[in-house]
Amino acid sequence: MENQDLLLKEAELAYAAGILDGEGCIHIHNNNIKSKKSTQNFELKVHVSNTDRKMIDFLKQKFNGNITFRKKRTKSRLDSYKWYLCGKRAEDFLRVIFPYLITKREKAVLALKFRKTFETNYIGKGKIPTDVLEKRRKLKLKIQDLTRTRKSGYRRNYASPRS
């Protein structure tokens, strides 16, 4: 994505940020890996859903990623498309559009802090330290709360683990 950054025009970056602000989502997905040792795994995801395929194709063309299709479920709904990025690719995308974000800026800040916890590679070194997992969990909850707070004024207590 670094080479692509140079090719993207400022207007295209601003347009992509506007799409994410209006139609997109930044979240941290929680996977529990079932094996001999139960490990909690978190992953950053960025996605945009829309019924306009041209918008989704623009994001795919400029930033790569994946596209899924959802057939309409009722007569009043339209078919929709979802473009998404995960992990490092989601981080790279947020970094290049960050200067143009407005409504999702606070979530992007938390998402980039979350990705910073991946700078140390724990693969082959045993379990991820508890303090790192806890930091990731708290950032995940803070991102969730930014959406909930706007809707209902709800605030979570970050000191205690979620049940």
C-alpha positions as CSV (number, residue, x, y, z in Angstrom):
1,M,0.0,0.0,0.0
2,E,3.0,2.4,0.5
3,N,3.6,2.6,-3.2
4,Q,-0.1,3.2,-3.9
5,D,-0.1,6.2,-1.4
6,L,2.0,8.2,-3.9
7,L,-0.5,7.5,-6.7
8,L,-3.6,8.4,-4.8
9,K,-4.7,11.9,-5.3
10,E,-5.6,14.0,-2.3
11,A,-9.2,14.2,-3.5
12,E,-9.5,10.4,-3.7
13,L,-8.2,10.1,-0.1
14,A,-10.7,12.7,1.1
15,Y,-13.5,10.9,-0.8
16,A,-12.5,7.5,0.7
17,A,-12.5,9.1,4.2
18,G,-16.0,10.6,3.5
19,I,-17.2,7.2,2.4
20,L,-15.9,5.6,5.6
21,D,-17.3,8.5,7.8
22,G,-20.8,8.1,6.2
23,E,-21.1,4.5,5.3
24,G,-18.4,2.6,7.0
25,C,-17.4,0.9,10.2
26,I,-14.2,0.6,12.2
27,H,-14.3,-2.2,14.8
28,I,-12.2,-4.8,16.6
29,H,-13.4,-8.3,16.0
30,N,-13.0,-10.8,18.8
31,N,-12.1,-14.4,18.0
32,N,-11.7,-17.1,20.6
33,I,-9.4,-19.7,19.2
34,K,-10.4,-23.1,20.5
35,S,-7.4,-25.4,21.0
36,K,-5.5,-27.0,23.8
37,K,-5.1,-23.6,25.3
38,S,-7.9,-21.1,24.9
39,T,-6.5,-17.9,23.6
40,Q,-8.3,-14.6,22.9
41,N,-7.5,-13.1,19.5
42,F,-8.5,-9.6,18.3
43,E,-8.4,-8.2,14.8
44,L,-9.0,-4.7,13.4
45,K,-11.6,-4.6,10.7
46,V,-12.7,-1.7,8.5
47,H,-15.7,-2.1,6.2
48,V,-18.1,-0.1,4.0
49,S,-21.5,-1.5,3.0
50,N,-23.6,0.1,0.3
51,T,-26.1,-0.7,-2.5
52,D,-24.0,1.3,-5.0
53,R,-21.4,-1.1,-6.5
54,K,-19.4,1.8,-8.0
55,M,-18.5,3.1,-4.6
56,I,-17.4,-0.3,-3.4
57,D,-15.4,-0.9,-6.7
58,F,-13.7,2.5,-6.1
59,L,-12.5,1.3,-2.7
60,K,-11.4,-2.0,-4.1
61,Q,-9.5,-0.4,-7.0
62,K,-7.7,2.1,-4.8
63,F,-7.1,0.2,-1.6
64,N,-7.5,-3.5,-2.5
65,G,-9.3,-5.5,0.1
66,N,-12.3,-7.9,-0.4
67,I,-15.9,-7.5,-1.5
68,T,-18.8,-9.6,-0.4
69,F,-22.4,-9.6,-1.9
70,R,-25.6,-9.8,0.1
71,K,-28.8,-10.7,-1.8
72,K,-31.8,-8.6,-0.7
73,R,-33.9,-10.4,1.9
74,T,-37.2,-8.5,1.4
75,K,-38.9,-6.7,-1.4
76,S,-38.2,-3.4,0.3
77,R,-34.5,-3.9,0.5
78,L,-31.8,-3.8,-2.3
79,D,-28.9,-6.1,-2.9
80,S,-25.8,-4.7,-1.1
81,Y,-22.1,-5.0,-1.2
82,K,-19.5,-4.9,1.5
83,W,-15.8,-3.9,1.0
84,Y,-13.5,-4.7,3.9
85,L,-9.9,-4.8,5.1
86,C,-8.4,-6.5,8.1
87,G,-5.3,-6.3,10.3
88,K,-2.3,-4.4,8.8
89,R,-4.1,-3.5,5.6
90,A,-6.9,-1.9,7.6
91,E,-4.3,0.0,9.6
92,D,-2.5,1.2,6.5
93,F,-5.9,2.4,5.0
94,L,-6.7,4.4,8.2
95,R,-3.3,6.0,8.2
96,V,-3.6,7.3,4.7
97,I,-7.1,8.7,5.1
98,F,-6.7,9.8,8.7
99,P,-6.2,13.6,7.9
100,Y,-9.6,13.6,6.2
101,L,-11.7,11.7,8.7
102,I,-14.3,13.6,10.7
103,T,-16.9,11.4,12.3
104,K,-14.7,8.3,12.5
105,R,-11.5,10.1,13.6
106,E,-11.8,9.2,17.3
107,K,-12.4,5.5,16.4
108,A,-9.4,5.6,14.0
109,V,-7.2,6.9,16.8
110,L,-8.2,4.0,19.0
111,A,-7.8,1.5,16.2
112,L,-4.3,2.8,15.5
113,K,-3.4,2.5,19.2
114,F,-4.8,-1.1,19.0
115,R,-2.6,-1.9,16.1
116,K,0.4,-0.6,17.9
117,T,0.0,-3.5,20.3
118,F,1.0,-5.8,17.4
119,E,4.5,-4.3,17.0
120,T,5.9,-7.2,19.1
121,N,5.4,-10.5,17.3
122,Y,4.3,-13.1,19.9
123,I,4.1,-16.0,17.4
124,G,6.3,-18.9,18.6
125,K,7.0,-17.1,21.9
126,G,4.1,-18.6,23.9
127,K,1.0,-16.9,25.1
128,I,0.4,-13.2,24.4
129,P,1.0,-11.4,27.8
130,T,-2.1,-10.7,29.8
131,D,-1.4,-6.9,29.9
132,V,-1.3,-6.8,26.1
133,L,-4.6,-8.8,25.8
134,E,-6.2,-6.5,28.4
135,K,-5.1,-3.4,26.5
136,R,-6.5,-4.8,23.3
137,R,-9.8,-5.7,25.1
138,K,-10.1,-2.2,26.5
139,L,-9.5,-0.5,23.2
140,K,-12.1,-2.8,21.6
141,L,-14.7,-1.8,24.2
142,K,-13.8,1.9,23.8
143,I,-14.5,1.7,20.1
144,Q,-17.8,0.0,20.7
145,D,-18.7,2.6,23.3
146,L,-18.2,5.5,20.8
147,T,-21.1,4.1,18.8
148,R,-23.2,3.3,21.8
149,T,-22.6,6.7,23.5
150,R,-23.9,8.6,20.5
151,K,-27.1,6.5,20.5
152,S,-27.9,6.2,24.2
153,G,-25.4,8.0,26.4
154,Y,-24.2,4.6,27.7
155,R,-20.7,4.4,29.2
156,R,-18.9,1.2,30.2
157,N,-16.7,0.6,33.3
158,Y,-13.4,-0.4,31.7
159,A,-11.9,-1.7,35.0
160,S,-13.9,-4.9,35.1
161,P,-13.9,-7.6,32.5
162,R,-17.0,-8.0,30.4
163,S,-19.2,-10.9,31.2
